Amino acid sequence: MTTLERLKNWLETERGRWPAIAAEAGVTYNWITRLMQGRIQNPGVDRVERLSTVMRREKRRANRKQKVSPPGASTSPPAQL
């Protein structure tokens, strides 16, 4: 799978967040929309790299959130009965 394919798959899962992703990557929402519609044949390395950087950053954030225990959660094993 190419970087562009991975990026498009990720963007599909983040559809409601495209405006924020676009702003963070320094591209327009319209550009992401056209990319996902297949209207951009050659998206350019620079833009793909900027979006990939955002994708990697977001995935790291999501992984960190999963590792953090919710408030009040016990870290000790359950008591034996």
Backbone hydrogen bonds, N-H to C=O, Kabsch-Sander energy under -0.5 kcal/mol:
donor,donor_aa,acceptor,acceptor_aa,energy
6,R,2,T,-2.4
7,L,3,T,-2.6
8,K,4,L,-2.5
9,N,5,E,-2.4
10,W,6,R,-2.4
11,L,7,L,-2.9
12,E,8,K,-2.1
13,T,9,N,-1.4
14,E,10,W,-1.2
15,R,12,E,-0.9
17,R,14,E,-2.4
18,W,15,R,-1.2
21,I,17,R,-2.5
22,A,18,W,-3.1
23,A,19,P,-2.1
24,E,20,A,-2.3
25,A,21,I,-2.2
26,G,22,A,-1.3
27,V,22,A,-2.3
32,I,28,T,-1.9
33,T,29,Y,-2.5
34,R,30,N,-2.6
35,L,31,W,-2.4
36,M,32,I,-2.6
37,Q,33,T,-1.6
38,G,35,L,-1.3
39,R,34,R,-2.5
40,I,34,R,-0.7
41,Q,39,R,-0.6
48,V,44,G,-1.9
49,E,45,V,-2.8
50,R,46,D,-2.2
51,L,47,R,-2.4
52,S,48,V,-2.4
53,T,49,E,-2.3
54,V,50,R,-1.7
55,M,51,L,-2.5
56,R,52,S,-2.7
57,R,53,T,-2.3
58,E,54,V,-2.7
59,K,55,M,-2.3
60,R,56,R,-2.1
61,R,57,R,-2.3
62,A,58,E,-2.4
63,N,59,K,-2.1
64,R,60,R,-2.3
65,K,61,R,-2.3
66,Q,62,A,-1.7
67,K,63,N,-1.3
68,V,64,R,-1.0
73,A,70,P,-2.1
